[in-house]
Amino acid sequence: MTYAFVDPREWLLEISPTVQAQSWQQSQVYATPSSRWCAFINQICLSAFLNWISTEESFSEASVGHSYPGNTAFWEFVNGTAILLEGKQVVLIPSEAIDDRELEVPQEWVDIPSWAADYYLAVQVHPDGEWVRIWAYTTHSELKSLANYDPVDRTYSVDARHLTKDLNAFSLSYQFCREEETKAAIAPIPQLSTEQAENLFQRLNNDSVTFPRLSVPFTTWGALLENEQWRQRLYEQRQQTQSSQVQVNLSRWLEGVYDTAWKTIEMFLQSNSKTLAFNFRSSSGIGVARVKRAKLIDLGMEIESQKVVLLVALIPDTNQQVSIRVQLHPTSGELYLPINTKLALLLKSGESIQEVRARSKDNYIQLKLFSGEVGEYFSIQVTLENCQITENFVI
């Protein structure tokens, strides 16, 4: 359904509680918190759009592109959903951004020849508010000529002033201007050999590779992703890797049962400086912590200075609450953390709600004391340059 009070040039589509619940359940098969959230908002967007378009006489029956439910594979890696409307490909790009300043499109939807769309719809998703707002659109040719390309995150960003904000114009264009050329020329992507693909599978099937789409050159990544069988295989491999990951149960720590990788602080203090012990024990709340454990984190470098020590302390509160302190320290023989080492707290959805970064002479960094209830999930992420290690916890 649409709502009468909205701008008539936009489409505001309803999300039912059932769709919300089903979308969330379906998203839980994905390998990382960020990919689960990407799948959740894309599934909501897709369901709302298909339900709405089935009632619109001005559009032909829509189908989902790229071998749906093969969407399962590419939602692991890329935001967006392709819809086929009688020979025209439309890509829905959902976002939770509350402003309308720009449309940000992943490069895959623009520069992979078989993925490039005729039209791109800007979609604002508000899952808790039970609506999806489609507020603007652009074409592939406009995107290539007007967008700013960011090589760091491989996205094309179009300023709102270059978007068409009247969706009625999209309807008219679709119905009466189907012969109009909407795509710019795209350079073909060189094909990969089977040997090259096998090497990529081995390289990308690694816990430390959080964003595989940014870990190899785009032409290589695009060739792998464009192949449906290879895309599905990479998705399945990463799922298997994720399912084998150990989730640390902090309630068991309070019962005296510890994971083998987590040691007493003294195991690291024996060969480290007394500063580490003082900092950890003198921090707010640490002195009364019932449990303190530490783990050596390897940031993927060969030299010792790129290994760090992650410290976690638990302070039981009342009513099933636990306060948690997290710190990061240099390992044995090092006075300071590597510059720009980042320590972050993530929700189950993958959203980062707290982070701190090491400066030039920081001998430790810490997150603000936070609390959670028994049964809650969170993750601690340690990042240095292209290496990212995530530790998953349940209280």
C-alpha angles and dihedrals in degrees: 000000000000129000124243097218097060128096104282089224090064134065117231110188129192125242112204121215087244092057090048092052094044093047092051092048093049092049094060093080092072123106104236137030091248094050091046090054091045090053091047096056093040092051090049090049093047095048093048093048096047092046091050099043092051087068097046116096094196092068130061120231111296127222131189117254130227099041101299125237077042083084083086089073100047096041084066088066113016137040116231143060129234120222124190115217108184098307097332121101118218122187120206112211109195123199136172092212111131094212131067100221098123150349114240116200124186112240092240091071091051109037105031101090097218092045099048111113135213092225136021119204121205108223127190111202122202103177096176092046092053098237144100119207121204103195110164146000143202138186129245093251092051090047093053094047102039107029127095112234118219110202092192097065095015099236137136112225121197119195113235092243089066094051126091105241097188109087089188086071089055091053092050093046091050093049103040109019103049093134092057113113110244102166130081121217114278126201112238117251115238112246122246124233119234089251092054091049091051090052090051092050090054093046097047097041092084132114091228092059100085096162109033092176089067097041100078134034113286097243089054093046092045092052091051094046095046091060105083095206093048092045091053092047093052090049092051092047092053091048091054091048091050094048090055093054116110116239111209113233107210094187087066089054088060087055092052096256112127137185112250094240092056113080136182115275089245090066088068097033093062091074100022132078124278087241090076092055093047094048094049097044096043097049118110110286096359094104092064096040113129094205131033121177135169136201132193111237118203110207093197099260125123098227122082095237090070092065117088138184120241113205125195126185127187126208112186114220131185127284097032092303124139125192115214132200120194126190137172122214137178115259129244116320096011124108099193141034119249108272114264095016104155128212116194140177115219132192121227088264090061094251113143110227100171136019142162131192130212118245128207098288107020112142089192142357129205142190121237113268109272136184136215141175127248108276096029120129129217139155135221115213127197116193134184119169107307095346119094125177121189125195114196121210139185119194 
